Amino acid sequence: MQKPLAETAQIMGCSELDLIFVEAIVRHAKTSFAAGMKMLSPERRYSMFALYSFCRIVDDIADDMGEPEVKQKQLQKWRDKIELLYNGKADGSVENVLLGSIQQFGLRKEDFLAIIDGMEMDVLNPVIAPDEANLDLYCDRVASAVGRLAIRIFGDSSEAAEKVAYHLGRALQITNILRDLEEDIERGRLYLPKELLERFHISLIPERCMQNPSIQEVCNIMSYRALDHFHSAANYMKQCKVDAIRPAKIMAATYRFLLGKQKKLGWKKPFKRASLSTGEKVIVGMVGLMV
């Protein structure tokens, strides 16, 4: 039986309206994220909704068509908000729930700031064929840092859980890079590593790179890299708390299946982006819980 919303709000130190607000952001995004969080206790679930809301807000700032200087100022406001949270102060619904999450689950300030740093990488200059070190740094900031926060909300702050966040974050981000390749190119971005593109004599200019058939080879190599991270994450999951690691297992199974679908579709023109049907999501989620 679920706790009344008022009881959850009291535990989190926020209002019922704050909880309703962060859940509305998730549902408005029309993502399967909300369904995947149903297994969590109300405090953990709403904490994940608040984390999603924070990530969505700063990501939208980075993706906005506005001037870089304006976007930088908006991101700086969120840096200031994070600093305030760690001084026990909040000034909005998302912040109110985040404050409760920080106090309940020991979330670290540096992980929130790393996410903002990752968004700023997209703002300062469009990310175009970064070198391997910068690509890995980007993946750590926009994905693994989120994982480090999420895994604590799930209920495990062990070294093994940190390793899961490290590897699973990178696996998910590489999968997204491969699925969103055409969309990113249309925005003037290219998240494939410079070293690989140069090895296969592929143009570093986003709109030209897919004209080279060797782009398939680069993307195949990246897909195997993602698989290596999935394997490493799965090994570390065996050392984690069984209940706490379940949401991460479902996420890993879902994205690994997506990666396999994208690999079959390939990266040729016309580009087809891999997605899952409702039935596939259910089956993959069940399989993820059993492994």
Number of C-alpha atoms within 10 A of each C-alpha: 3 7 10 10 16 14 14 20 20 12 15 25 17 21 19 18 13 19 25 14 18 25 21 15 18 19 15 9 12 10 10 12 15 18 9 18 17 12 12 19 14 21 23 23 19 27 30 27 27 28 23 20 22 21 19 15 16 20 19 13 22 24 14 12 10 11 9 17 11 12 22 18 12 15 23 15 12 19 18 12 17 21 16 15 20 15 10 13 14 20 10 11 19 24 24 21 28 28 25 24 25 20 14 17 20 13 21 14 15 12 19 23 19 21 23 23 19 21 24 22 17 18 22 13 10 16 18 20 22 18 15 14 10 14 19 15 18 25 23 24 24 24 25 28 24 21 25 24 26 23 23 23 25 24 18 20 20 14 12 18 26 22 19 30 27 22 24 29 27 30 31 25 20 27 25 15 20 25 23 17 22 23 14 18 18 11 13 14 20 25 22 25 20 18 14 19 19 13 10 14 13 20 17 17 14 22 16 11 17 20 13 13 14 18 22 15 15 20 23 16 13 20 22 15 15 25 22 16 21 22 16 17 26 19 14 17 21 14 14 20 16 13 12 19 20 22 20 24 23 22 19 23 22 22 22 21 18 22 25 15 16 20 19 10 13 21 24 15 10 8 15 15 17 19 15 14 7 9 9 13 19 15 12 21 20 15 14 18 16 10 11
